[in-house]
Amino acid sequence: MKWGWSVALAIAIAAPAFAQSPVRPVPAADSSVARSWTHEGTWVGAVTGGLAFGVGFYHFTHRTGAPNTAAGDLGGALVGTAIGAAGGALLGAFVGALIPKHKPSAEVGTRN
């Protein structure tokens, strides 16, 4: 316990320095983030990956000739769904980020 007080003292001295650091928000006008299909790609990837991996893991956990139980089969499907949804969401977000959204035009549907 020789170092306990010195560590606590160092934290107590350093805490106000971090609390007083200047943090300025970025103005909204300066941010030029390109619109993309990331959000939609995440959902499509999660649902597709979850379904595919859920069916696949159910197939591999339900073996012919082996003692199959509902808990084992559904547990495998649940694990597969979770893994597939997580991986699919990441892949879908990555692919969606590569596809830019077009700006809506005010002249769409009008004729001259």
WOKA-V218772 format. One record per residue. PHI is phi in whole degrees, -180 to 180 (999 if undefined). NEAR is the number of other C-alpha atoms within 10 Angstrom. Layout:
phi->[PHI PHI]
near->[NEAR NEAR]
//
This chain:
phi->[999 -66 -91 -60 -71 -71 -67 -63 -67 -64 -67 -66 -77 -78 -60 -64 -65 -72 -69 -100 -70 -74 -121 -113 -71 -80 -64 -66 -70 -83 -85 -119 -89 -73 -77 -142 -96 -62 -63 -67 -64 -63 -67 -63 -65 -67 -68 -65 -64 -63 -65 -63 -72 -62 -65 -63 -69 -63 -62 -78 -88 -99 -101 -74 88 -103 -70 -100 -124 -63 -65 -69 -68 -71 -65 -64 -65 -67 -64 -63 -64 -65 -66 -65 -67 -66 -65 -65 -65 -65 -66 -64 -66 -65 -66 -63 -70 -81 -105 -78 -87 -84 -71 -67 -96 -76 -98 -70 87 -104 -119 -94]
near->[5 6 8 8 10 11 11 11 11 10 11 11 11 11 10 10 9 9 9 8 8 7 7 6 6 8 7 7 6 7 8 7 6 10 12 17 17 22 14 15 22 24 17 19 24 25 18 18 24 25 19 17 23 23 16 16 22 20 13 12 17 18 11 8 6 8 8 12 11 9 9 14 17 16 16 22 25 18 16 22 25 18 18 24 26 18 18 25 25 18 19 25 22 17 16 20 19 11 13 12 13 9 8 7 7 7 8 7 6 6 5 3]
//
